[in-house]
């Protein structure tokens, strides 16, 4: 065997290396090869919501992203996914919100009119909020503030300073990010109080409701502090609020087409297991009890020797160790620090600090679980000693997830409780962090009133899942364009398939173009697979599908009616499956398996009444078109040629007007039989295209008319100039005494002083005469033409 032959033989036996799935792991801060503990099975725990308020776009960012990854693992890579997501229904935020709502509702029900005592309560609440929050937010006290003013008037002084002094306003907002919210709450409360002052002698139930609702931001916390102990069943009060918002949350998730979890444990259902879990951590030497609370001993855990390993605290964000602000936020507003040894220690069990707080029995006295311990216990109870994936928003990294890891590894006596930690990136709105104080806070319901659930999902997929996502007008515009590309592609394919006729030429349709397109499909499938193996790189995956759509569109445009629909169908079916795999499909797939369905803003379902209202405009247009054709056919005054012209004009008008408004696109001559190819598409896109076409045509017409006007003005000006005979053009009154003598042809021979005209000037004037001769001839011809017309 020759060297070259041997080389070729060895090359032909080489196989291309198939990419393996790698996942960005927050624990290692790298893309790790994905290996599960059990074959083809994933145990996954996702941090669920703390249910006390409406779901917002930050929730959508997190839960939509997790759903996309879950679908990829389940429906593309073929794993069985056991997805567990908790519901946090015991939390300081829930306790505060629930008791405030309960006490405010009780106040409204007890009062039939505004009383001096109720009005005094609102003023006291205003003053506490004013001095406790707003005053502490100020960079300095305004010079015009006086002790003789009451707090309602002092507030107006600060409000005026905020409006008139930009430096003061900016400094306040830099010092306290909630400063704007404080202003809004106090302004609303002051307005309600001032109105109520004039109603003391003649108010009713409605006035009470307006006063309490208007001052709720200040009155709620005040009543929570002063009347919280009067709540007889605080557990029931908290549970009622949590169950309501839990139901609202899952309704929002359903609207977003997010798969429900396999298991959704609530914290309140696992209190017994939490107590036992905490007891074991104490036994293992990593927690201590102090005045009814139990604290995790971070110093004892960090660096402690295990069985061939050392425990490590803050694996996810080691740089945040000791960050007091983050640690305090993780503990909650109602958590004290009595008996805590070090500032880094965190609560596993919180002693009941005040009457009226929900509490459960424990060996250390009545209390409730700490936030971090909840997930550790529920995940361990359902998934065992460890899991493949743990996920949540990047804001949960420290201290929540780092504390989870520490207490779980302390309980189980293991080195690694989680194999892969997946953290979704922050959501920003138009480049800014979403915040009520910035007035860019968007609930899921609000956004679904403007955009479809599919559009949100696709928008999120156009940016990397673990990086910051900037939700902006530009992103939505780009997403709409990509949606329209897929919509038009499916409409085109389905139209051609529905109107296809069998080939009668006896020849196959598998030429070089079809071979190239088939290879494009295989290349796209390979690139798509590589993208998803690269830590679920959905931006690249979606672009791969769009590139294949573009190549298919070019093929169809080039081949026209001779396009091989088998090749095109293979591509459309695969693109359909991949889009639906991501959760981008709407409704059941079409019978031919092509298309991702129609997405509707608000997610309305189609019912009989809606179908009837959709059919009515079609029926009306078809009936009107039929009536118009019949009228033409019965008009005996029309000769055959005129009849044909009017029918064609009627057909074109139907194509360009009625059909467009209905969402019916008609491409003349593109059907398999030489007729029109029809497509059902979004009417708005057709109308927009038609209006754009009309605008361009109108601009062209306007330009043409402007050119015509300019030409006519030029022609009239030249005719006016041509009135003068060439022999008279340099004589008075046309030259204002420049010349005094002329020759027989009218050319000047002497200037105004009687001097001879120079030869150079005479040469120049002779050229002007030649031009004038032509203008004059044109003028005389025009005059003769006008005389003939008369």
C-alpha positions in Angstrom: 0.0 0.0 0.0 1.4 3.4 -0.9 1.7 6.2 1.6 -1.0 8.3 0.0 -3.4 5.3 -0.1 -2.7 4.5 3.6 -3.4 8.1 4.5 -6.7 8.1 2.7 -7.7 4.9 4.4 -6.9 6.1 7.8 -8.8 9.4 7.2 -11.9 7.6 6.1 -12.1 5.7 9.3 -12.1 8.8 11.5 -15.4 9.8 13.0 -16.5 13.2 14.0 -16.6 13.7 17.8 -20.2 14.2 19.0 -20.5 17.1 21.5 -21.4 16.2 25.0 -23.8 18.2 27.2 -22.0 20.8 29.3 -23.8 23.0 31.9 -22.6 26.2 33.4 -22.3 25.3 37.1 -22.2 28.1 39.7 -20.4 25.9 42.1 -17.4 25.5 39.8 -18.0 28.7 37.8 -17.4 26.7 34.6 -19.2 24.6 32.0 -19.1 21.1 33.4 -19.9 17.8 31.6 -23.4 16.9 32.7 -23.6 13.5 34.5 -26.6 12.4 36.5 -26.5 10.2 39.6 -29.0 7.8 38.1 -29.1 6.9 34.4 -31.4 9.1 32.3 -32.9 10.5 35.5 -32.6 14.0 37.0 -33.5 15.0 40.5 -34.0 18.8 40.4 -35.0 21.2 43.2 -36.0 24.8 42.2 -36.5 27.6 44.7 -40.1 28.6 44.4 -41.9 31.9 45.3 -42.5 33.5 48.6 -46.2 34.1 48.1 -47.3 37.5 49.4 -47.8 39.7 46.3 -48.3 39.7 42.5 -45.9 37.8 40.3 -43.7 40.1 38.3 -41.3 40.0 35.3 -38.4 39.0 37.6 -40.4 35.8 38.4 -41.1 35.3 34.7 -37.3 35.6 34.0 -36.5 32.9 36.6 -39.4 30.4 36.1 -39.6 30.7 32.3 -35.9 30.1 32.0 -36.0 27.0 34.3 -39.0 25.8 32.2 -37.0 26.1 29.0 -34.0 24.2 30.4 -36.3 21.6 31.9 -38.0 21.0 28.5 -34.7 20.8 26.7 -33.5 18.1 29.2 -36.8 16.2 29.1 -37.9 16.6 25.5 -34.6 17.0 23.6 -32.0 15.1 25.6 -34.6 12.5 26.8 -34.1 12.6 30.6 -36.8 11.8 33.1 -37.0 14.9 35.2 -38.3 14.9 38.8 -38.9 18.6 39.2 -39.6 19.8 42.8 -40.4 23.4 43.5 -41.3 24.7 47.0 -43.8 27.3 48.1 -42.5 29.5 50.9 -45.6 30.2 52.9 -43.8 31.0 56.2 -41.8 34.2 55.9 -41.4 37.5 57.6 -42.8 39.3 54.5 -45.9 37.1 54.6 -46.4 37.7 58.3 -46.1 41.4 58.0 -48.3 41.7 54.9 -50.9 39.3 56.3 -51.3 40.9 59.7 -51.4 44.4 58.2 -54.1 43.4 55.7 -56.1 41.6 58.5 -56.0 44.7 60.8 -56.8 47.1 58.0 -59.8 45.0 56.9 -60.9 44.8 60.5 -60.7 48.5 60.9 -62.9 49.1 57.8 -65.5 46.6 58.9 -65.7 48.0 62.5 -66.2 51.7 61.5 -69.3 53.0 59.9 -68.0 56.5 59.9 -64.7 58.4 60.4 -64.2 59.0 64.1 -61.7 61.3 65.9 -59.8 58.2 67.2 -59.5 56.7 63.7 -58.3 60.0 62.2 -55.8 60.4 65.1 -54.5 56.9 64.4 -53.8 57.9 60.7 -52.0 61.0 61.8 -49.9 59.1 64.4 -49.1 56.5 61.7 -48.1 59.3 59.3 -45.7 60.8 61.9 -44.1 57.5 62.7 -43.5 56.7 59.0 -42.4 60.3 58.3 -39.8 60.3 61.1 -38.8 56.6 61.0 -38.3 56.4 57.2 -38.4 59.6 55.3 -36.4 61.8 57.7 -33.7 59.1 57.9 -33.4 59.1 54.1 -32.6 62.8 53.8 -29.0 63.9 53.1 -29.8 67.0 55.2 -32.8 68.8 56.7 -34.2 71.6 54.7 -33.4 75.0 56.2 -37.1 76.1 56.0 -38.2 73.2 58.3 -39.6 74.4 61.5 -40.5 72.7 64.8 -43.7 74.7 65.0 -45.0 72.8 61.9 -46.8 69.5 62.2 -45.5 66.5 60.3 -48.2 66.9 57.5 -46.8 70.4 56.8 -43.2 69.4 57.3 -43.7 66.8 54.6 -44.8 69.5 52.1 -41.5 71.4 52.8 -39.5 68.3 52.0 -41.6 67.6 48.9 -41.0 71.2 47.7 -37.2 70.8 48.3 -37.2 67.6 46.4 -38.9 69.3 43.4 -36.8 72.4 43.4 -33.3 71.1 44.4 -32.0 68.4 42.0 -28.8 67.9 44.1 -30.9 67.3 47.2 -33.2 64.9 45.4 -30.4 62.9 43.9 -28.5 62.6 47.2 -31.7 61.3 48.9 -32.2 58.7 46.2 -28.6 57.6 46.5 -28.8 57.3 50.2 -32.1 55.3 50.2 -33.4 53.5 47.1 -36.9 53.5 48.5 -36.9 57.2 49.0 -39.3 57.8 46.0 -41.7 55.2 47.4 -41.7 56.9 50.8 -42.6 60.2 49.2 -45.4 58.5 47.2 -46.8 56.7 50.3 -46.8 59.9 52.4 -48.2 62.1 49.7 -51.1 59.6 49.2 -51.7 59.3 53.0 -51.6 63.1 53.5 -54.2 63.6 50.8 -56.5 61.0 52.5 -56.0 62.6 55.9 -56.7 66.1 54.7 -59.9 65.0 53.0 -61.0 63.1 56.1 -60.6 66.1 58.3 -63.4 67.8 56.5 -65.7 64.8 56.9 -65.7 64.2 60.6 -69.2 65.5 61.1 -70.8 63.7 58.1 -69.0 60.6 56.9 -70.1 57.1 56.0 -68.6 53.6 55.3 -67.3 54.6 51.9 -65.3 57.5 53.5 -63.8 55.1 56.0 -62.7 52.8 53.3 -61.1 55.7 51.3 -59.3 56.9 54.4 -57.9 53.5 55.4 -57.0 52.5 51.8 -55.4 56.0 51.3 -53.2 55.7 54.4 -52.6 51.9 54.2 -48.9 52.3 53.5 -48.4 54.1 56.9 -51.4 52.8 58.9 -50.7 49.1 58.1 -47.2 49.0 59.7 -48.5 51.1 62.6 -51.3 48.8 63.4 -49.1 45.8 62.9 -46.8 47.1 65.6 -49.5 48.2 68.0 -52.3 45.8 67.4 -50.6 42.7 66.1 -51.0 41.0 69.5 -54.8 41.1 69.2 -54.8 38.6 66.3 -56.1 35.4 67.8 -55.0 32.9 65.1 -51.9 34.4 63.3 -51.2 31.1 61.6 -54.6 31.1 59.9 -54.2 34.8 58.9 -50.8 34.2 57.3 -52.0 31.0 55.6 -55.0 32.7 54.1 -52.9 35.4 52.4 -50.3 32.8 51.3 -52.8 30.5 49.7 -54.4 33.4 47.8 -51.1 34.5 46.3 -50.0 30.9 45.6 -53.1 30.4 43.5 -52.4 33.7 41.7 -48.8 32.6 41.1 -49.7 29.3 39.5 -52.4 31.0 37.3 -49.6 33.3 36.0 -47.3 30.3 35.4 -50.1 28.6 33.5 -50.5 31.7 31.3 -46.8 31.6 30.6 -47.1 27.9 29.5 -44.8 26.8 32.3 -45.0 23.2 33.2 -46.2 22.6 36.8 -43.7 20.9 39.2 -43.9 17.2 39.9 -44.0 18.1 43.6 -44.7 21.5 45.2 -44.1 21.2 49.0 -45.2 24.1 51.3 -43.0 25.1 54.2 -46.1 25.0 56.6 -46.5 21.3 55.8 -42.9 20.4 56.8 -42.5 22.1 60.2 -42.1 18.8 62.0 -39.4 17.7 59.6 -37.7 21.1 60.0 -37.5 20.7 63.8 -36.0 17.2 63.4 -33.5 18.5 60.9 -32.4 21.3 63.2 -32.0 18.9 66.1 -29.6 16.7 64.0 -27.5 19.7 63.0 -27.2 20.6 66.7 -26.2 17.0 67.5 -23.6 17.1 64.7 -22.0 20.1 66.4 -22.8 22.8 63.9 -25.6 24.8 65.6 -26.4 26.2 69.0 -29.5 27.3 70.8 -29.8 30.8 72.4 -32.9 32.2 74.1 -35.3 30.1 72.1 -33.6 30.5 68.7 -31.2 28.1 67.0 -28.3 29.5 65.1 -26.0 27.8 62.6 -22.4 28.1 63.7 -20.6 29.3 60.6 -17.1 29.5 62.2 -17.4 25.9 63.5 -18.5 24.6 60.1 -16.1 26.5 57.8 -13.0 24.3 57.6 -14.3 21.5 59.8 -12.8 18.1 59.0 -15.1 15.5 57.4 -14.4 12.0 56.2 -11.5 12.8 53.9 -12.6 16.3 53.1 -13.0 19.7 54.8 -16.3 21.7 54.9 -16.3 24.9 53.0 -18.7 27.8 53.6 -19.9 30.2 50.9 -18.9 28.0 48.0 -21.0 30.0 45.5 -19.9 33.5 46.5 -16.9 33.3 48.8 -16.4 37.1 48.3 -19.6 37.8 50.1 -18.6 36.2 53.4 -19.4 38.6 56.2 -21.5 41.0 54.0 -23.7 42.4 56.7 -26.3 43.9 54.3 -26.8 40.6 52.5 -26.8 38.6 55.7 -29.4 40.9 57.3 -31.7 40.8 54.2 -31.5 37.0 54.4 -32.7 36.9 58.0 -35.8 39.0 57.5 -37.3 42.1 59.1 -38.7 40.3 62.2 -35.6 38.4 63.2 -33.6 39.5 66.2 -30.0 38.6 67.1 -30.2 37.7 70.8 -27.7 35.1 71.7 -26.0 35.0 68.3 -22.3 34.4 68.6 -21.0 35.9 65.3 -22.6 38.2 62.8 -22.2 35.6 60.1 -24.3 33.0 62.0 -27.8 32.5 60.6 -31.1 31.4 62.1 -32.3 27.8 61.7 -35.2 28.4 64.1 -36.6 31.8 65.2 -38.0 32.2 68.7 -41.4 33.9 68.8 -40.5 37.5 69.5 -44.0 39.1 69.9 -47.6 38.1 70.6 -49.6 37.8 67.3 -46.8 36.2 65.3 -47.4 32.7 64.0 -45.5 30.1 65.9 -45.1 26.3 66.1 -43.9 24.1 69.0 -40.3 23.0 69.2 -37.8 21.7 71.9 -36.6 25.3 72.2 -40.0 26.9 72.6 -42.5 28.3 70.2 -41.2 29.8 67.0 -40.9 29.3 63.3 -38.3 28.1 60.8 -35.5 30.3 59.4 -35.8 31.0 55.7 -32.7 29.0 54.6 -33.5 25.8 56.5 -36.9 25.4 54.7 -35.4 24.4 51.3 -32.8 22.1 52.8 -35.5 20.2 54.7 -38.0 19.9 51.9 -35.4 19.0 49.3 -33.9 16.3 51.6 -37.3 14.9 52.5 -38.3 14.5 48.8 -35.0 13.9 47.0 -32.8 12.3 49.7 -29.2 13.0 50.6 -28.4 14.9 47.4 -29.6 16.1 44.0 -28.5 16.6 40.5 -29.7 20.2 40.0 -30.6 23.0 42.3 -31.7 26.3 40.7 -32.9 29.8 41.4 -32.2 33.4 40.6 -28.7 34.8 40.8 -29.8 37.0 43.7 -30.3 33.9 45.9 -26.6 32.8 45.6 -25.6 34.4 48.9 -26.6 34.0 51.6 -29.6 31.8 50.8 -28.1 29.1 48.6 -24.7 29.2 50.4 -26.5 28.8 53.7 -28.6 25.9 52.2 -25.4 24.1 51.2 -23.7 24.6 54.5 -26.6 23.4 56.7 -27.5 20.5 54.4 -23.9 19.3 54.3 -23.7 19.7 58.1 -26.9 17.6 58.4 -26.0 14.8 55.9 -22.3 14.8 56.8 -21.3 15.1 53.1 -18.9 17.1 51.1 -21.3 18.0 48.2 -25.1 18.1 48.5 -25.7 19.6 45.0 -23.9 18.5 41.8 -25.0 21.4 39.6 -26.2 24.9 40.7 -28.0 26.8 37.9 -28.6 30.5 38.5 -30.6 32.6 36.1 -29.3 36.1 35.4 -30.8 39.4 36.6 -33.7 41.1 34.7 -33.3 44.7 33.8 -35.9 47.0 32.2 -34.5 49.3 29.5 -31.0 49.0 31.1 -32.2 49.6 34.7 -32.9 47.3 37.6 -36.6 46.7 37.9 -37.9 48.6 40.9 -41.2 50.2 42.1 -39.2 53.3 43.0 -38.0 53.6 39.4 -41.6 53.1 38.2 -40.5 50.3 35.9 -42.0 47.5 38.0 -44.1 45.2 35.7 -46.4 42.4 36.8 -46.8 39.3 34.6 -50.4 40.2 34.1 -49.5 43.7 32.9 -47.0 42.4 30.4 -49.3 39.7 29.1 -51.8 42.4 28.2 -49.2 43.8 25.8 -47.3 40.7 24.5 -48.0 37.0 24.1 -46.6 34.4 26.4 -44.7 33.0 23.4 -43.1 36.3 22.7 -41.8 36.6 26.3 -40.4 33.1 26.1 -38.8 33.7 22.7 -37.4 37.1 23.9 -35.8 35.4 27.0 -34.3 32.7 24.7 -32.6 35.3 22.6 -30.3 36.1 25.5 -28.1 33.7 27.5 -30.0 32.2 30.4 -27.3 32.8 33.1 -26.4 36.4 32.0 -28.2 39.7 32.7 -31.3 40.1 30.5 -32.2 43.6 29.4 -35.9 43.5 28.6 -36.3 46.5 26.3 -38.3 47.8 23.4 -35.4 46.8 21.1 -35.5 43.2 22.3 -39.3 43.0 21.8 -39.0 44.5 18.3 -36.4 42.0 17.4 -38.5 39.1 18.9 -41.6 40.3 16.9 -39.5 40.2 13.7 -38.3 36.7 14.4 -41.9 35.6 15.2 -43.1 37.0 12.0 -40.3 35.1 10.1 -41.5 31.8 11.6 -45.2 32.7 11.1 -44.6 33.5 7.4 -42.5 30.4 6.9 -45.2 28.0 8.2 -48.0 29.9 6.4 -46.1 29.5 3.1 -45.3 25.8 3.6 -48.8 25.0 4.7 -50.3 26.9 1.8 -48.2 25.0 -0.7 -48.9 21.7 0.8 -52.6 22.3 0.9 -52.7 23.2 -2.7 -50.1 20.9 -4.1 -50.9 18.7 -7.1 -49.1 15.4 -8.0 -46.3 15.8 -10.5 -47.3 14.5 -14.0 -44.0 14.8 -15.8 -42.7 11.5 -14.7 -39.4 13.0 -13.5 -37.9 13.0 -10.0 -37.3 16.4 -8.2 -34.0 15.5 -6.5 -31.4 17.7 -8.2 -28.4 19.6 -6.9 -30.6 22.2 -5.2 -32.5 19.6 -3.3 -29.3 17.8 -2.3 -27.9 21.2 -1.0 -31.0 22.0 1.0 -31.1 18.5 2.5 -27.5 18.9 3.6 -28.4 22.3 5.0 -31.0 20.5 7.2 -28.4 18.0 8.5 -25.9 20.8 9.1 -28.5 22.8 11.0 -29.4 19.8 13.1 -25.7 19.3 14.0 -25.3 23.0 14.9 -28.5 23.0 16.8 -27.4 20.0 18.9 -24.0 21.6 19.5 -25.7 24.8 20.7 -27.9 23.0 23.2 -24.9 20.9 24.4 -23.1 24.2 25.1 -25.0 24.9 28.3 -28.4 25.3 26.6 -27.2 28.1 24.2 -30.7 29.1 23.0 -29.7 32.3 21.2 -27.5 30.2 18.8 -30.1 27.5 18.6 -32.8 29.9 17.5 -30.5 31.6 15.0 -29.7 28.2 13.5 -33.5 27.6 12.9 -33.8 31.1 11.4 -30.9 30.5 9.1 -32.4 27.3 7.9 -35.7 29.1 7.3 -33.9 31.7 5.2 -32.2 29.0 3.0 -35.5 27.2 2.6 -37.2 30.4 1.6 -34.5 31.1 -1.0 -35.0 27.6 -2.4 -38.8 28.0 -2.7 -38.4 31.4 -4.3 -36.0 30.1 -6.8 -37.8 26.9 -7.7 -41.4 28.2 -7.5 -44.0 25.6 -8.4 -41.2 23.1 -9.1 -40.0 23.0 -5.5 -39.6 19.6 -3.9 -42.2 19.7 -1.1 -40.9 16.5 0.5 -37.5 18.2 1.2 -39.3 21.3 2.4 -41.7 19.3 4.6 -38.8 17.5 6.3 -37.3 20.9 7.3 -40.6 22.4 8.4 -41.5 19.4 10.5 -38.1 19.5 12.3 -38.3 23.2 12.9 -41.8 22.7 14.3 -40.7 20.0 16.7 -37.8 22.1 18.0 -39.9 25.2 18.6 -42.6 23.2 20.3 -39.9 21.4 22.3 -38.9 24.8 23.7 -42.5 25.4 24.8 -43.1 27.9 22.0 -46.1 26.1 20.5 -49.7 27.2 21.0 -52.4 24.6 21.0 -52.3 21.2 19.4 -50.1 20.7 16.4 -51.6 20.8 12.9 -52.6 17.5 11.3 -49.6 17.7 9.0 -47.3 18.4 12.0 -46.2 21.8 10.7 -46.5 25.1 12.6 -46.3 26.4 16.1 -49.9 27.6 16.3 -51.3 31.1 16.9 -50.4 33.1 20.0 -52.9 35.5 21.4 -52.2 38.5 23.7 -53.7 37.7 27.0 -53.9 34.0 26.2 -57.6 33.9 25.4 -59.0 30.6 24.5 -61.1 30.1 21.4 -64.8 29.3 22.0 -67.8 29.0 19.8 -68.7 32.7 20.1 -65.2 33.7 19.2 -65.1 31.4 16.2 -68.5 32.8 15.0 -67.1 36.4 15.3 -64.0 35.3 13.3 -66.0 33.7 10.5 -68.4 36.6 10.1 -66.0 39.1 8.4 -64.9 36.3 6.0 -68.5 35.5 5.1 -69.3 39.2 4.6 -66.4 39.8 2.3 -67.0 36.7 0.2 -70.7 37.5 -0.1 -69.9 41.1 -1.2 -67.4 39.9 -3.8 -70.0 37.4 -5.2 -72.6 40.2 -5.4 -70.2 42.4 -7.3 -69.4 39.7 -9.8 -73.1 38.9 -10.3 -73.8 42.6 -11.0 -71.1 42.8 -13.6 -72.3 39.5 -15.2 -75.9 40.8 -15.5 -74.8 44.2 -16.9 -75.8 43.9 -20.6 -74.2 47.3 -21.4 -70.7 46.0 -21.0 -68.8 44.5 -24.0 -66.6 41.4 -23.3 -63.4 43.4 -23.1 -64.8 45.9 -20.6 -66.4 43.1 -18.6 -63.0 41.3 -18.4 -61.2 44.5 -17.2 -63.8 45.2 -14.5 -63.7 41.6 -13.2 -59.9 41.7 -13.1 -60.0 45.0 -11.2 -62.6 43.6 -8.8 -60.3 40.6 -8.2 -57.3 42.8 -7.6 -59.3 44.9 -5.2 -60.4 41.8 -3.2 -56.7 40.7 -3.1 -55.4 44.0 -2.0 -58.2 45.2 0.3 -60.7 42.6 1.8 -58.2 39.7 1.8 -55.5 41.7 3.5 -57.9 42.8 6.2 -58.9 39.2 6.8 -55.3 37.9 7.0 -55.5 36.1 3.6 -52.4 36.6 1.5 -52.9 35.8 -2.2 -49.8 35.3 -4.4 -51.0 35.3 -8.0 -49.5 32.6 -10.2 -47.7 30.8 -7.4 -50.1 27.9 -6.9 -49.4 24.4 -8.2 -52.1 24.9 -10.9 -50.9 28.3 -11.9 -53.5 30.0 -9.8 -53.0 32.0 -6.6 -51.2 30.5 -3.6 -53.2 31.5 -0.5 -51.7 31.8 3.0 -53.5 32.5 6.3 -51.3 35.0 8.2 -51.5 37.8 10.8 -53.8 40.5 9.3 -51.7 43.2 11.1 -48.5 42.2 9.3 -50.4 42.2 5.9 -52.0 45.6 6.6 -48.6 47.0 7.6 -47.0 45.6 4.5 -49.8 47.1 2.3 -49.6 50.5 4.0 -45.8 50.5 3.6 -46.3 49.7 -0.1 -48.8 52.4 -0.4 -46.5 54.9 1.3 -43.7 54.1 -1.0 -46.0 54.4 -4.0 -47.3 57.7 -2.7 -43.8 59.0 -2.2 -42.9 58.0 -5.8 -46.0 59.7 -7.1 -45.3 62.8 -5.1 -41.7 62.9 -6.4 -42.9 62.4 -10.0 -45.5 65.1 -9.6 -42.9 67.4 -8.1 -40.6 66.7 -11.0 -43.4 67.4 -13.5 -44.2 70.7 -11.8 -40.6 71.7 -11.8 -40.4 70.8 -15.5 -43.5 72.7 -16.3 -42.3 75.8 -14.4 -39.0 75.5 -16.3 -40.9 75.2 -19.6 -43.0 78.3 -18.8 -40.0 80.2 -17.8 -38.3 79.3 -21.1 -41.3 80.3 -23.1 -41.5 83.6 -21.3 -37.8 84.2 -22.1 -38.3 83.0 -25.7 -40.8 85.8 -26.3 -37.9 88.2 -27.0 -36.5 88.2 -30.5 -32.8 87.4 -30.7 -32.3 90.7 -32.7 -33.9 92.7 -29.9 -32.5 91.0 -26.8 -29.6 93.5 -26.4 -31.6 96.6 -27.2 -33.8 98.7 -24.9 -35.8 98.0 -22.8 -34.0 94.6 -22.3 -30.5 95.9 -21.5 -31.1 99.2 -19.6 -28.7 101.4 -21.7 -25.7 99.1 -21.8 -25.3 99.5 -25.5 -25.8 102.4 -28.0 -25.2 100.8 -31.5 -26.0 97.4 -33.0 -25.3 95.5 -36.2 -28.0 94.1 -38.6 -28.3 90.9 -36.4 -28.8 92.9 -33.3 -25.4 92.3 -31.8 -24.0 95.4 -29.9 -21.1 97.2 -31.5 -20.7 100.1 -29.1 -21.2 100.3 -25.3 -22.9 103.1 -23.3 -19.9 105.5 -23.6 -19.6 105.0 -27.4 -16.6 102.7 -27.2 -16.2 99.6 -29.4 -17.4 96.4 -27.9 -14.4 94.0 -27.3 -14.0 91.0 -29.4 -14.2 88.6 -26.4 -17.5 90.1 -25.2 -18.8 90.1 -28.7 -18.0 86.4 -29.0 -19.8 85.7 -25.7 -22.9 87.7 -26.7 -23.0 85.8 -30.0 -23.3 82.5 -28.1 -26.2 84.0 -26.1 -27.9 84.9 -29.3 -27.7 81.3 -30.6 -29.4 80.1 -27.3 -32.1 82.8 -27.6 -32.8 81.8 -31.2 -33.7 78.3 -30.1 -35.9 79.6 -27.3 -37.6 82.1 -29.6 -38.2 79.4 -32.2 -39.8 77.2 -29.5 -42.0 80.1 -28.4 -43.2 80.8 -31.9 -44.0 77.2 -32.4 -46.0 77.2 -29.1 -47.9 80.3 -30.3 -48.8 78.7 -33.6 -49.9 75.5 -31.7 -52.2 77.6 -29.5 -53.7 79.3 -32.6 -54.4 76.0 -34.2 -56.2 74.7 -31.1 -58.4 77.7 -31.1 
